[in-house]
Amino acid sequence: MSHSHHTEDSCCSSKVHRGNQSHNHIHEDGDEHDHDHGGDPSAFKTYLPALVTLVMLLTGIAFDNFFDISAFKIIRPYWYIVAYLPVGIPVLKEVWETFKSKDFFTEFSLMSIATIGAFGIGEYPEGVTVMLFYTIGELFQMAAVNRAKRNITALLDVRAEVAHVLRNGKYEDVNPEQVDIGETIQVKAGEKIALDGEMLSEKGSFNTAALTGESKPRSITRGEPVLAGMLNLDQVTEFKVTKVFADSALSRILEMVQNATTRKAKTELFIRKFAKVYTPIVFFMAVALLTIPILVLGSGYDFHAWLYRSLVFLVISCPCALVISIPLGYFGGIGAASSHGILFKGSNFLDLITKLNVVVMDKTGTLTKGVFKVQKVESKIDEKEFLDLVVGLEAKSNHPIAKAIVEHVGKTDIHAAENIEEIAGMGLKGNVGGKDILAGNVKLLEKFNVDFDAKVKDIEESIVVVALDGTYAGYILIADEIKEDAGDAIRQLHDNGVKQVVMLSGDKTSIVKKVAGVLGIDSYFGDLLPEDKVARLEEIKKDKTRVVAFVGDGINDTPVLAISDIGMAMGAMGSDAAIETADVVIQTDQPSRIATAIKIGKATKSVVIQNIVLAFAVKALVLILGAGGLATMWEAVFADVGVALLAILNAVRIQKMKF
């Protein structure tokens, strides 16, 4: 899945407030222009230009209306020009930059023409006010964007600055990007893990909030995976690096978040295209409003009055409320989701999830914990020898069932396995201690024509059946637990407009049926190979009225995630392939967060629609009044910047809502 590395851009102008509060303009040709607008958003100097202009404007209005001082009347035009400059110069610079890029019709150019025109006819306070309120709108937008970014980057600011690497018999402090796979890393109590790896110490306790959103400590023992971003809570631990820095779980999350704003919702894309057409149209309408009355009125034409009307028209028609609030609404939705441990890879999926009516789910690792325990061993040979041989084969697999068997035996001197082959959806084949072994489900033994006890098929729980040298040798019974919130997740999905929940699993149909009954799942299918899951999903998708999400966590779920309308991966312990392919990642591994994602999508869409209706309704009303000479520049300011401020405040609500 490819991603563009551009930052978010809005329609006429792209306004993204990054580190040094620069405005980023991405034009049709793809060029990026950075224009510095002041320092850190929290710094006083960011707000200083607006404060200077506000004080001078209020002082000027006071002298105009309350104090009859002749000296002020002399300097009045110059006073307002000086008041205009702190907020006007940055916008005029933007006009120059966009003109150089042959982009003539932007809210910057509309705002500049209107305010300079107001000065030209002596309406100084109105000209300053328009530009001041526009700047205040920008500051509100900046604050809202920063709030959304804080929600997102709360997950990302946990990257370790250094890694303590064992080199030449001693630990050295090294940049995590310079650490190789296989090297040993030491992490002290209170430090963050810099890279993904495998635990070498006996045991450790870690806070996984950066990756899962859950602050509950998690115990990790020798041989288990540890992930970059986890916080070591109690003692010095060591682990072996298994992935370079760029491939770590945390780096993947960071890339997802950075790319999320490049994939736009249809509403956002429409507004961008609309504004590119709308802005030049209203400019020429304003010109027509100034010139056509000359032909109609003749000698009764008042140039000053009609110029004022056309300038009012320009200010009202400026698309600020739309180009600021709509991308901000989606950005706020992505931020709100991130604060709940849900990562949307684009605002388009925020829109699409509101239409979701079918959810298809994997079982193991999605609805169940995927933490298996050996419950029973049934063998036709000595049990110890039986387990030693099986462990030799299973030790080479990362499957949860294989890990459960290895953990149950707890041996470190494992037989070396040779000629290992994984039979997709069935199990493993190999040679251990001179014996050919098959270990997997019943289908595996049937594939290799091994006779076995028919009663094995009646066992409901997960089992691993074993054959040695072509002869059935016994089975190992494994149990998995249903996640605590799985039942609640299914109920919430039904409550949020999902008409059908389907479970697809490679596990035995009898087990799948049992889990489906407990959770209240509408339909289920078991004994599925990866290609069977794809076929089932394609069958479901034949009905074009269905918007289908697939939720899974394993490598074998990747094809199904790719063909679903919305692929959702369990991200905390899910496979890299599943997380890369998915459109939405549930970092907490809680199925109940699927319903939370739907609620956030609906709330975001609702706010965006409210903002569109508000902007168009107010602008249409005041445009008519302005063209008829019934609206002044003050009403125009409200219709443009006032509506933009209301829309921004409305968009900010998403991040404060409880889901």
C-alpha positions as CSV (number, residue, x, y, z in Angstrom):
1,M,0.0,0.0,0.0
2,S,1.7,3.1,-1.2
3,H,1.5,6.4,0.6
4,S,2.2,9.9,-0.4
5,H,4.5,11.9,1.9
6,H,2.8,15.3,1.5
7,T,1.3,16.9,4.5
8,E,-2.4,17.9,4.7
9,D,-3.5,20.6,2.3
10,S,-6.7,22.4,2.1
11,C,-8.3,23.5,-1.1
12,C,-7.2,27.0,-2.1
13,S,-4.3,27.1,0.2
14,S,-2.8,24.4,2.3
15,K,-2.5,25.4,5.9
16,V,-0.6,23.0,8.1
17,H,1.0,24.3,11.3
18,R,4.1,22.3,11.9
19,G,7.0,22.7,14.3
20,N,7.9,26.3,13.5
21,Q,4.3,27.3,12.7
22,S,4.9,27.4,8.9
23,H,2.1,27.5,6.4
24,N,2.7,24.8,3.8
25,H,1.3,25.4,0.3
26,I,1.1,22.4,-2.0
27,H,0.2,23.5,-5.5
28,E,-1.0,21.6,-8.5
29,D,2.5,21.0,-9.7
30,G,3.4,19.3,-6.4
31,D,5.9,22.0,-5.4
32,E,6.0,22.8,-1.7
33,H,6.5,26.4,-0.4
34,D,7.1,27.0,3.2
35,H,6.4,30.5,4.6
36,D,7.4,31.1,8.1
37,H,4.7,32.7,10.3
38,G,6.2,32.9,13.7
39,G,7.7,30.6,16.2
40,D,6.3,28.0,18.5
41,P,2.5,28.0,18.7
42,S,2.7,28.5,22.5
43,A,5.1,31.4,22.2
44,F,3.8,34.9,22.8
45,K,5.3,36.2,19.5
46,T,2.9,34.0,17.6
47,Y,0.0,36.1,18.9
48,L,1.8,39.4,19.1
49,P,0.9,40.7,15.5
50,A,-2.8,40.1,16.2
51,L,-2.6,41.7,19.6
52,V,-0.8,44.8,18.3
53,T,-3.4,45.2,15.5
54,L,-6.3,44.7,17.9
55,V,-5.0,47.4,20.4
56,M,-4.4,49.9,17.6
57,L,-7.8,49.1,16.0
58,L,-9.7,49.6,19.2
59,T,-7.8,52.8,20.0
60,G,-8.6,54.1,16.5
61,I,-12.3,53.3,16.8
62,A,-12.4,55.0,20.2
63,F,-10.8,58.2,18.7
64,D,-13.3,58.0,15.8
65,N,-16.4,57.7,18.0
66,F,-15.7,59.1,21.5
67,F,-12.9,61.7,21.3
68,D,-12.9,64.6,19.0
69,I,-9.2,65.2,18.6
70,S,-8.1,67.1,15.4
71,A,-4.6,65.7,15.5
72,F,-5.9,62.1,15.2
73,K,-7.9,63.1,12.1
74,I,-4.7,64.2,10.4
75,I,-2.9,60.9,11.2
76,R,-6.0,58.7,10.9
77,P,-5.2,57.0,7.6
78,Y,-1.6,56.3,8.6
79,W,-2.7,55.0,12.0
80,Y,-4.9,52.4,10.4
81,I,-2.2,51.5,7.8
82,V,0.2,50.8,10.7
83,A,-2.5,48.8,12.5
84,Y,-3.1,46.8,9.3
85,L,0.6,45.8,8.6
86,P,1.2,43.2,11.4
87,V,-1.6,41.0,10.2
88,G,-1.7,42.1,6.6
89,I,2.0,41.6,5.6
90,P,2.0,37.8,6.1
91,V,-1.2,37.5,3.9
92,L,0.3,39.8,1.2
93,K,3.4,37.6,1.2
94,E,1.2,34.6,0.6
95,V,-0.5,36.4,-2.3
96,W,2.9,37.0,-3.8
97,E,4.0,33.4,-3.4
98,T,0.7,32.0,-4.9
99,F,0.9,34.5,-7.8
100,K,4.4,33.3,-8.6
101,S,2.9,29.8,-8.8
102,K,0.2,31.1,-11.1
103,D,-2.5,30.5,-8.6
104,F,-4.4,33.8,-8.7
105,F,-7.7,33.0,-7.0
106,T,-7.2,32.1,-3.3
107,E,-8.7,33.3,-0.1
108,F,-5.5,35.3,0.3
109,S,-6.0,37.3,-2.9
110,L,-9.8,37.8,-2.1
111,M,-8.9,39.0,1.4
112,S,-6.2,41.3,0.2
113,I,-8.2,42.9,-2.6
114,A,-11.2,43.5,-0.3
115,T,-9.1,45.1,2.5
116,I,-7.0,47.2,0.2
117,G,-10.1,48.3,-1.6
118,A,-11.7,49.2,1.8
119,F,-8.7,51.5,2.4
120,G,-9.1,53.0,-1.1
121,I,-12.6,54.2,-0.3
122,G,-11.7,55.4,3.3
123,E,-13.3,52.4,5.2
124,Y,-10.1,52.0,7.3
125,P,-11.5,50.3,10.4
126,E,-13.4,47.7,8.2
127,G,-10.3,46.9,6.2
128,V,-8.2,46.3,9.4
129,T,-11.0,44.3,11.0
130,V,-11.4,41.9,8.1
131,M,-7.7,41.1,8.1
132,L,-7.5,40.9,11.9
133,F,-10.4,38.5,12.2
134,Y,-8.9,36.4,9.4
135,T,-5.7,36.2,11.4
136,I,-7.6,35.3,14.6
137,G,-9.3,32.5,12.6
138,E,-5.9,31.2,11.6
139,L,-4.7,31.2,15.2
140,F,-7.9,29.3,16.2
141,Q,-7.2,26.8,13.5
142,M,-3.6,26.5,14.6
143,A,-4.7,25.8,18.2
144,A,-7.2,23.2,17.0
145,V,-4.7,21.4,14.8
146,N,-2.2,21.4,17.6
147,R,-4.7,19.8,19.9
148,A,-5.5,17.1,17.4
149,K,-1.8,16.5,16.8
150,R,-1.2,16.2,20.6
151,N,-3.8,13.4,20.7
152,I,-1.9,11.7,17.8
153,T,1.6,12.3,18.9
154,A,0.9,11.2,22.5
155,L,1.5,7.7,21.0
156,L,4.7,8.8,19.2
157,D,6.6,10.9,21.7
158,V,7.8,7.8,23.5
159,R,10.7,7.0,21.1
160,A,13.9,6.4,22.9
161,E,16.7,8.8,22.1
162,V,19.5,6.2,22.6
163,A,20.0,2.5,22.8
164,H,22.5,0.8,25.2
165,V,24.1,-1.7,22.8
166,L,26.6,-4.5,23.9
167,R,29.7,-4.0,21.8
168,N,33.2,-5.3,22.5
169,G,32.1,-6.6,26.0
170,K,30.6,-3.3,27.2
171,Y,27.4,-1.3,26.7
172,E,27.7,1.8,24.4
173,D,25.1,4.6,23.9
174,V,24.1,4.5,20.2
175,N,21.5,6.1,18.0
176,P,18.7,3.5,17.6
177,E,19.0,3.9,13.8
178,Q,22.6,2.6,14.0
179,V,21.7,-0.7,15.7
180,D,21.8,-3.9,13.7
181,I,19.5,-7.0,13.9
182,G,21.0,-9.6,16.3
183,E,22.7,-7.1,18.6
184,T,22.0,-7.1,22.4
185,I,20.3,-4.1,24.0
186,Q,20.1,-3.2,27.7
187,V,17.1,-1.2,29.0
188,K,17.2,0.2,32.5
189,A,14.2,0.7,34.8
190,G,12.2,3.8,33.7
191,E,13.7,3.8,30.2
192,K,11.9,3.3,26.9
193,I,12.7,0.4,24.6
194,A,14.3,1.8,21.4
195,L,13.8,-1.2,19.0
196,D,11.7,-4.3,18.6
197,G,13.4,-7.4,19.9
198,E,13.2,-10.7,21.8
199,M,13.5,-10.9,25.6
200,L,16.8,-12.4,26.9
201,S,16.2,-11.7,30.6
202,E,14.0,-14.1,32.6
203,K,11.2,-11.6,33.1
204,G,10.2,-8.0,33.0
205,S,7.2,-5.7,33.5
206,F,6.4,-3.1,30.8
207,N,3.9,-0.3,30.3
208,T,2.6,-0.7,26.7
209,A,0.4,2.5,26.6
210,A,2.4,3.9,23.6
211,L,1.4,1.0,21.4
212,T,-1.9,-0.2,22.8
213,G,-3.4,2.8,24.6
214,E,-3.7,0.7,27.8
215,S,-1.5,1.6,30.7
216,K,-2.0,-1.7,32.5
217,P,1.5,-3.2,33.1
218,R,2.3,-6.3,31.0
219,S,4.7,-9.1,32.1
220,I,7.1,-10.4,29.4
221,T,9.2,-13.5,29.9
222,R,12.3,-14.9,28.1
223,G,11.8,-15.5,24.4
224,E,8.7,-13.3,24.1
225,P,8.7,-10.3,21.8
226,V,9.2,-6.7,23.1
227,L,8.3,-3.7,21.0
228,A,9.8,-0.2,20.6
229,G,7.9,2.3,22.7
230,M,7.3,0.0,25.7
231,L,8.4,1.5,29.0
232,N,10.5,-0.7,31.3
233,L,9.0,-0.5,34.8
234,D,11.0,-2.4,37.3
235,Q,14.4,-3.8,36.5
236,V,17.3,-3.9,34.1
237,T,16.4,-6.1,31.2
238,E,18.2,-7.3,28.1
239,F,16.9,-8.3,24.7
240,K,18.1,-9.3,21.2
241,V,17.2,-6.9,18.4
242,T,14.9,-8.5,15.8
243,K,14.1,-5.5,13.6
244,V,16.0,-2.4,12.5
245,F,14.7,1.0,13.8
246,A,12.7,1.8,10.6
247,D,10.8,-1.4,10.7
248,S,9.9,-1.2,14.4
249,A,6.2,-1.2,15.5
250,L,6.5,2.4,16.7
251,S,8.1,3.6,13.4
252,R,5.3,2.0,11.5
253,I,2.7,3.8,13.7
254,L,4.5,7.1,13.1
255,E,4.4,6.6,9.4
256,M,0.7,5.7,9.4
257,V,-0.1,8.9,11.3
258,Q,2.0,11.0,9.1
259,N,0.4,9.6,6.0
260,A,-3.1,9.6,7.4
261,T,-3.9,13.2,6.2
262,T,-2.8,12.5,2.6
263,R,-5.8,10.2,2.0
264,K,-8.7,12.5,1.8
265,A,-12.4,11.9,2.4
266,K,-14.7,12.4,-0.7
267,T,-16.3,15.4,1.1
268,E,-12.9,17.0,1.6
269,L,-11.8,16.3,-2.0
270,F,-15.1,17.8,-3.3
271,I,-14.7,21.0,-1.2
272,R,-11.2,21.4,-2.5
273,K,-12.3,21.1,-6.2
274,F,-15.4,23.2,-5.5
275,A,-13.3,26.0,-4.0
276,K,-11.0,26.1,-7.0
277,V,-14.0,26.8,-9.2
278,Y,-16.0,28.8,-6.7
279,T,-13.2,31.4,-5.9
280,P,-12.7,32.8,-9.4
281,I,-16.5,32.8,-10.0
282,V,-17.1,35.0,-7.0
283,F,-14.2,37.2,-7.9
284,F,-15.7,37.9,-11.4
285,M,-19.2,38.3,-9.8
286,A,-17.8,41.0,-7.6
287,V,-16.3,42.7,-10.7
288,A,-19.7,42.4,-12.4
289,L,-21.4,43.9,-9.3
290,L,-19.1,46.9,-9.7
291,T,-19.3,47.4,-13.5
292,I,-22.8,46.3,-14.7
293,P,-24.7,48.9,-12.7
294,I,-22.9,51.6,-14.8
295,L,-24.8,50.3,-17.9
296,V,-28.1,50.2,-16.0
297,L,-27.9,53.4,-14.0
298,G,-25.9,55.7,-16.2
299,S,-25.4,59.1,-14.7
300,G,-27.1,57.9,-11.4
301,Y,-24.2,55.4,-10.8
302,D,-22.4,55.9,-7.5
303,F,-18.9,54.4,-7.9
304,H,-18.1,54.6,-4.2
305,A,-21.3,52.8,-3.2
306,W,-21.0,50.0,-5.7
307,L,-17.3,49.5,-5.0
308,Y,-18.2,49.1,-1.3
309,R,-20.9,46.5,-2.2
310,S,-18.4,44.6,-4.4
311,L,-15.8,44.6,-1.6
312,V,-18.4,43.4,0.9
313,F,-19.4,40.7,-1.6
314,L,-15.7,39.6,-1.9
315,V,-15.3,39.3,1.9
316,I,-18.5,37.3,2.3
317,S,-17.7,34.9,-0.5
318,C,-14.2,34.0,0.7
319,P,-14.3,30.2,1.3
320,C,-12.3,30.3,4.6
321,A,-15.0,28.6,6.6
322,L,-15.0,25.6,4.3
323,V,-11.3,25.3,3.5
324,I,-10.3,25.6,7.2
325,S,-13.1,23.7,9.0
326,I,-13.6,20.7,6.8
327,P,-10.0,19.3,6.7
328,L,-9.8,20.3,10.4
329,G,-12.9,18.3,11.2
330,Y,-11.4,15.1,9.6
331,F,-8.0,15.9,11.2
332,G,-9.8,16.2,14.6
333,G,-11.6,12.8,13.9
334,I,-8.2,11.1,13.3
335,G,-6.8,12.7,16.5
336,A,-9.8,11.6,18.5
337,A,-9.5,8.1,17.2
338,S,-5.8,8.1,18.0
339,S,-6.5,9.0,21.6
340,H,-8.6,5.8,21.8
341,G,-5.9,3.7,20.3
342,I,-7.4,3.6,16.8
343,L,-5.3,4.6,13.8
344,F,-7.2,5.6,10.6
345,K,-4.8,5.6,7.6
346,G,-6.9,8.3,6.0
347,S,-9.9,10.5,6.4
348,N,-11.5,8.6,3.5
349,F,-11.9,5.7,5.9
350,L,-13.5,7.9,8.6
351,D,-16.2,8.6,6.0
352,L,-16.5,5.0,4.7
353,I,-16.8,3.5,8.2
354,T,-20.1,5.4,8.7
355,K,-21.7,3.3,6.0
356,L,-20.5,0.0,7.4
357,N,-23.2,-2.7,7.5
358,V,-21.3,-6.0,7.5
359,V,-18.4,-6.8,9.8
360,V,-16.4,-10.0,9.0
361,M,-14.1,-11.1,11.8
362,D,-11.3,-13.6,12.3
363,K,-11.5,-15.6,15.5
364,T,-8.1,-16.3,16.9
365,G,-6.3,-13.2,18.1
366,T,-9.3,-11.0,17.2
367,L,-12.2,-12.3,19.3
368,T,-10.1,-14.7,21.3
369,K,-6.9,-13.9,23.1
370,G,-4.8,-16.2,21.0
371,V,-3.1,-17.3,24.2
372,F,-3.3,-21.0,24.1
373,K,-2.7,-23.5,26.9
374,V,-2.1,-27.2,26.6
375,Q,-5.0,-29.0,28.3
376,K,-4.3,-32.6,27.5
377,V,-1.8,-34.9,25.7
378,E,-2.9,-38.2,24.2
379,S,-0.1,-40.3,22.7
380,K,0.4,-43.9,21.5
381,I,4.1,-43.8,22.5
382,D,6.0,-42.5,25.6
383,E,4.5,-39.0,26.3
384,K,7.9,-37.4,27.0
385,E,9.4,-38.8,23.7
386,F,6.2,-37.7,21.9
387,L,6.4,-34.2,23.2
388,D,10.1,-33.9,22.5
389,L,9.6,-34.8,18.9
390,V,6.6,-32.4,18.4
391,V,8.4,-29.5,20.2
392,G,11.4,-30.0,17.8
393,L,9.0,-29.2,14.9
394,E,6.8,-26.6,16.6
395,A,9.7,-24.6,17.9
396,K,10.3,-23.3,14.3
397,S,6.8,-21.9,14.1
398,N,5.4,-18.5,15.4
399,H,1.8,-19.8,15.5
400,P,0.2,-19.3,18.9
401,I,-0.6,-23.0,19.2
402,A,3.0,-23.9,18.4
403,K,4.2,-21.4,21.1
404,A,1.8,-22.9,23.6
405,I,3.2,-26.4,23.0
406,V,6.8,-25.2,23.4
407,E,5.9,-23.3,26.5
408,H,4.1,-26.3,28.0
409,V,7.2,-28.5,27.5
410,G,9.6,-25.8,28.7
411,K,12.7,-27.4,27.3
412,T,15.8,-25.5,26.2
413,D,17.6,-28.5,24.6
414,I,15.2,-29.0,21.7
415,H,15.9,-31.5,18.9
416,A,17.0,-29.9,15.7
417,A,14.3,-30.2,13.0
418,E,15.1,-30.6,9.3
419,N,13.3,-30.2,6.0
420,I,10.5,-28.2,7.6
421,E,7.6,-27.3,5.4
422,E,4.5,-25.3,6.3
423,I,1.3,-26.6,4.7
424,A,-0.9,-23.5,4.6
425,G,-4.0,-23.8,6.8
426,M,-3.0,-27.3,7.9
427,G,0.2,-27.5,9.9
428,L,3.9,-28.5,9.7
429,K,5.8,-31.3,8.1
430,G,9.5,-32.1,8.9
431,N,12.1,-34.5,10.2
432,V,13.1,-34.6,13.9
433,G,15.4,-37.1,15.4
434,G,15.3,-39.2,12.2
435,K,11.5,-39.4,12.2
436,D,9.2,-37.8,9.7
437,I,6.6,-35.8,11.6
438,L,3.3,-34.3,10.6
439,A,1.7,-31.9,13.2
440,G,-1.4,-30.0,12.5
441,N,-5.1,-30.4,12.0
442,V,-7.1,-33.4,10.7
443,K,-6.8,-32.1,7.1
444,L,-3.0,-32.5,7.3
445,L,-3.3,-36.2,8.1
446,E,-6.0,-36.7,5.4
447,K,-3.8,-34.9,2.8
448,F,-1.0,-37.4,3.5
449,N,-3.4,-40.4,3.7
450,V,-2.6,-41.2,7.4
451,D,-5.3,-43.3,9.1
452,F,-6.3,-41.9,12.5
453,D,-8.9,-42.4,15.2
454,A,-12.3,-41.1,13.9
455,K,-13.2,-39.9,17.4
456,V,-10.6,-37.1,17.0
457,K,-13.0,-35.3,14.6
458,D,-15.6,-35.1,17.4
459,I,-13.3,-33.2,19.8
460,E,-14.6,-29.6,19.9
461,E,-11.5,-27.9,21.3
462,S,-8.4,-27.0,19.2
463,I,-6.1,-30.0,18.8
464,V,-2.8,-30.8,17.1
465,V,-2.9,-34.3,15.6
466,V,0.5,-35.9,15.1
467,A,1.8,-38.7,12.8
468,L,5.2,-40.3,13.1
469,D,6.7,-41.9,9.9
470,G,3.2,-42.1,8.4
471,T,1.5,-43.5,11.4
472,Y,-1.0,-41.7,13.7
473,A,0.7,-41.1,17.1
474,G,-1.7,-39.0,19.1
475,Y,-2.9,-35.5,19.7
476,I,-2.4,-32.4,21.9
477,L,-5.5,-30.6,23.1
478,I,-5.3,-26.8,23.3
479,A,-7.7,-24.2,24.7
480,D,-8.0,-20.5,23.8
481,E,-9.9,-17.8,25.8
482,I,-12.5,-15.4,24.5
483,K,-11.5,-11.7,25.0
484,E,-13.4,-10.0,27.9
485,D,-15.0,-7.4,25.7
486,A,-15.8,-9.6,22.7
487,G,-19.5,-10.1,23.6
488,D,-19.9,-6.4,24.2
489,A,-18.2,-5.6,20.9
490,I,-20.8,-7.7,19.0
491,R,-23.7,-6.0,20.8
492,Q,-22.2,-2.5,20.1
493,L,-21.7,-3.3,16.4
494,H,-25.4,-4.2,16.1
495,D,-26.4,-1.1,18.0
496,N,-24.3,1.1,15.6
497,G,-26.0,0.0,12.4
498,V,-24.1,-3.2,11.5
499,K,-26.7,-5.6,10.3
500,Q,-24.6,-8.7,10.0
501,V,-21.5,-9.9,11.9
502,V,-19.8,-12.9,10.3
503,M,-16.9,-15.0,11.8
504,L,-14.4,-16.8,9.5
505,S,-11.9,-19.1,11.0
506,G,-9.4,-21.8,10.1
507,D,-10.3,-23.4,13.4
508,K,-12.7,-26.4,13.6
509,T,-16.3,-25.6,12.7
510,S,-17.4,-27.1,16.1
511,I,-15.2,-24.6,18.0
512,V,-16.3,-21.7,15.7
513,K,-19.9,-22.6,16.3
514,K,-19.4,-22.6,20.0
515,V,-17.7,-19.2,20.1
516,A,-20.4,-17.7,17.7
517,G,-23.1,-18.9,20.0
518,V,-21.5,-17.4,23.1
519,L,-20.9,-14.0,21.4
520,G,-24.2,-13.7,19.5
521,I,-22.5,-13.7,16.1
522,D,-25.0,-13.9,13.1
523,S,-23.2,-16.4,11.0
524,Y,-19.9,-18.3,11.0
525,F,-17.7,-20.6,8.9
526,G,-14.9,-22.8,10.2
527,D,-12.2,-25.1,8.7
528,L,-11.2,-22.4,6.3
529,L,-7.9,-22.1,4.5
530,P,-6.7,-18.5,3.6
531,E,-8.1,-18.9,0.1
532,D,-11.4,-20.1,1.5
533,K,-11.6,-16.9,3.6
534,V,-11.1,-14.8,0.4
535,A,-13.8,-16.8,-1.4
536,R,-16.3,-16.3,1.5
537,L,-15.6,-12.5,1.6
538,E,-16.0,-12.2,-2.2
539,E,-19.3,-14.0,-1.9
540,I,-20.4,-11.5,0.8
541,K,-19.3,-8.6,-1.3
542,K,-21.4,-9.7,-4.3
543,D,-24.3,-7.8,-2.8
544,K,-23.3,-4.2,-3.8
545,T,-25.5,-2.7,-1.0
546,R,-23.0,-4.1,1.6
547,V,-20.1,-2.1,2.9
548,V,-17.8,-4.8,4.4
549,A,-15.1,-4.5,7.0
550,F,-12.8,-7.5,7.8
551,V,-11.0,-7.6,11.1
552,G,-8.0,-9.8,11.6
553,D,-4.5,-10.0,13.0
554,G,-2.5,-12.8,11.3
555,I,-0.4,-13.1,8.1
556,N,-3.0,-15.4,6.7
557,D,-5.6,-12.6,7.1
558,T,-3.7,-10.3,4.7
559,P,-5.4,-11.2,1.5
560,V,-8.9,-10.7,3.1
561,L,-7.9,-7.4,4.6
562,A,-6.8,-6.3,1.2
563,I,-10.0,-7.0,-0.7
564,S,-12.4,-5.8,2.0
565,D,-13.9,-2.2,1.8
566,I,-12.3,-1.5,5.2
567,G,-9.5,-3.7,6.5
568,M,-9.0,-3.5,10.2
569,A,-6.0,-5.1,12.0
570,M,-5.5,-5.8,15.6
571,G,-2.2,-3.9,15.9
572,A,-0.7,-4.5,19.4
573,M,0.5,-8.0,18.6
574,G,-0.8,-8.4,15.1
575,S,1.5,-9.5,12.2
576,D,3.4,-6.8,10.3
577,A,1.7,-7.9,7.0
578,A,-1.8,-7.4,8.5
579,I,-0.9,-4.0,10.0
580,E,0.6,-2.8,6.7
581,T,-2.3,-4.0,4.6
582,A,-5.1,-2.7,6.9
583,D,-6.8,0.6,6.5
584,V,-7.6,1.0,10.3
585,V,-5.4,-0.4,13.1
586,I,-6.8,-1.1,16.5
587,Q,-3.8,-0.6,18.7
588,T,-5.5,-1.9,21.9
589,D,-6.4,-5.3,20.4
590,Q,-9.9,-4.8,21.8
591,P,-12.7,-5.7,19.4
592,S,-15.0,-3.2,21.2
593,R,-12.9,-0.4,19.7
594,I,-14.4,-1.3,16.2
595,A,-17.7,0.2,17.4
596,T,-15.8,3.2,18.9
597,A,-14.2,3.7,15.5
598,I,-17.7,3.8,13.9
599,K,-19.0,6.3,16.5
600,I,-16.0,8.6,15.9
601,G,-16.6,8.3,12.1
602,K,-20.3,9.3,12.5
603,A,-19.5,12.2,14.9
604,T,-16.8,13.5,12.4
605,K,-19.2,13.3,9.4
606,S,-22.0,15.0,11.4
607,V,-19.7,17.9,12.4
608,V,-18.4,18.3,8.8
609,I,-22.0,18.4,7.4
610,Q,-23.0,20.9,10.1
611,N,-20.1,23.1,9.1
612,I,-20.9,22.9,5.3
613,V,-24.6,23.8,6.0
614,L,-23.7,26.7,8.4
615,A,-21.1,28.2,5.9
616,F,-23.4,28.0,2.9
617,A,-26.5,29.2,4.6
618,V,-25.0,32.2,6.3
619,K,-22.9,33.2,3.2
620,A,-25.9,32.8,0.8
621,L,-28.1,35.1,3.1
622,V,-25.4,37.8,3.6
623,L,-24.4,37.7,-0.1
624,I,-27.9,38.6,-1.1
625,L,-28.1,41.3,1.5
626,G,-24.6,42.6,0.4
627,A,-25.5,42.7,-3.3
628,G,-28.6,44.7,-2.4
629,G,-26.6,47.1,-0.3
630,L,-28.2,46.0,3.0
631,A,-25.1,44.4,4.5
632,T,-22.0,46.3,5.5
633,M,-18.4,45.2,5.9
634,W,-19.2,44.3,9.5
635,E,-21.8,41.7,8.4
636,A,-19.3,40.5,5.8
637,V,-16.7,39.9,8.5
638,F,-19.2,37.8,10.4
639,A,-20.3,35.9,7.3
640,D,-16.7,35.0,6.5
641,V,-14.4,35.0,9.6
642,G,-17.2,34.7,12.2
643,V,-18.6,31.6,10.5
644,A,-15.1,30.2,10.1
645,L,-14.5,30.6,13.8
646,L,-17.8,28.9,14.7
647,A,-17.0,26.1,12.3
648,I,-13.5,25.7,13.9
649,L,-15.0,25.5,17.4
650,N,-17.5,23.0,16.1
651,A,-14.7,20.8,14.6
652,V,-12.8,21.0,17.9
653,R,-15.8,19.4,19.7
654,I,-14.9,16.0,18.1
655,Q,-11.8,15.8,20.2
656,K,-13.8,16.5,23.4
657,M,-16.6,14.0,22.8
658,K,-16.8,10.8,24.8
659,F,-17.1,7.6,22.7
